[in-house]
Amino acid sequence: EVALNRPWAPRLRIDMGVEESDSVSRDKAAARLHDTINVAVVLPLVILTIWSLLQPSQSLHQNLSRATLAYLLGDIVYHLLIPNCQPSRLRWTTIMLHHVSAAVLVWHPIACPENADLTALATLAEITPLLHYPLKMFKGKLLALGFYVSWVGLRLLWYPWLVTVFDRRMRAWGSVPFELEYVQVVGSHIVLCGLNFLWTAEVLVGLAKPRAKEA
């Protein structure tokens, strides 16, 4: 049984099948548990996303939107209970901001079924974390290539382009900048784009540090 006792974490004990008592082992166990759960949840979301894009229908779009919201709310609760599944407070905070922003965004397609197809355009980017989890386990070059290509293609190119798509849709729908619905959809998506670039910068800075030490 492992005690999750980071200073900023709630006092929670959970059986993770490990005997190590040091904090590093606890953190790795929490991260592995989170990855395992996420693979089981994100895979159906990706399948439903592709299905919604290939055979679009109102029911499929609505089911995807509701499933995405359920996943986001569930993962928010998980992070509140087991915050050391993330490597740092900064990562935990940005993940929570991501999930809250995404939940605010996806509520619009649920409340306004005429825009239900917007969800699949955004959840297509869940292909990236789906590749990331096995990459952390197996470290294969092909998996690494797939992950980095999907990250750049979906998170750094596709997502910023979606800002223009969502902007046009919301204007055509009758909502203009700074109105509630516009901010809910376009504003929330801009936040998600900013987080993608922040995480990219975080990785690049981390890669540059060893080289700086060697120099």
C-alpha positions, 0 to 999 in steps of 0.5 A, a space after each residue: 500500500 502506497 501513501 501519496 503524501 506530497 505536500 500539495 496532495 491530499 492524504 490518500 492511500 491506494 494499493 498500486 501493487 508496489 512495495 517501494 516506500 520512496 517518493 520516486 517509486 510512488 510517483 512512478 506507480 501513480 503515473 503508470 496507473 493513470 496511463 493504464 486507465 487512460 489507454 482504456 478510456 482514450 482508445 474508445 474515444 479515438 475509435 468513436 471520433 474516427 467513426 463520427 468523421 467517416 460516418 457522421 450522424 447526430 447521434 454519433 456526434 452527441 455520443 462522442 461529446 457526452 463520452 468526452 465530457 465524462 472522460 474529462 470530468 473523471 480525469 479531473 477527479 482522478 487528478 484531484 485525488 492522486 495529483 502525483 500522477 503528474 511529474 510536477 505541480 506545473 504539469 498538474 496545473 496545466 493538465 487541469 486547465 486543459 481539462 476544464 477548458 475542454 469541458 467548457 468547450 465540449 458542453 457547447 456541442 452537447 447543448 447545441 446539437 446543430 454544432 455537435 460535429 465540432 467535437 470530433 474535429 477536436 478529439 482527433 488530437 487524442 491520437 497523440 496521447 494514445 501513441 504516447 502511452 505505449 511509447 513510454 512503455 516500449 520506447 520503440 523508434 516507430 512509436 516515437 516517430 508516430 508520436 512526434 509526427 502526430 504531436 506536430 501535425 495535430 497539436 501544433 498545426 491542426 489545432 491552431 487551424 481549428 481556431 479559424 474553423 470554430 471562428 467561422 462556425 460561431 459567426 455563421 451560427 450568430 455569435 460574435 467575439 466576446 459573446 458568451 458562446 463565442 468565448 466558450 468555443 473559440 476562447 476555450 480552444 485558444 487556451 488548448 492551443 496555448 497549452 500545446 505550445 507550452 508543453 512543447 516548449 517545456 519538452 524542448 527546454 528539458 532536452 536542451 538542459 543536458 546539452 548545456 551541462 555538457 558544454 
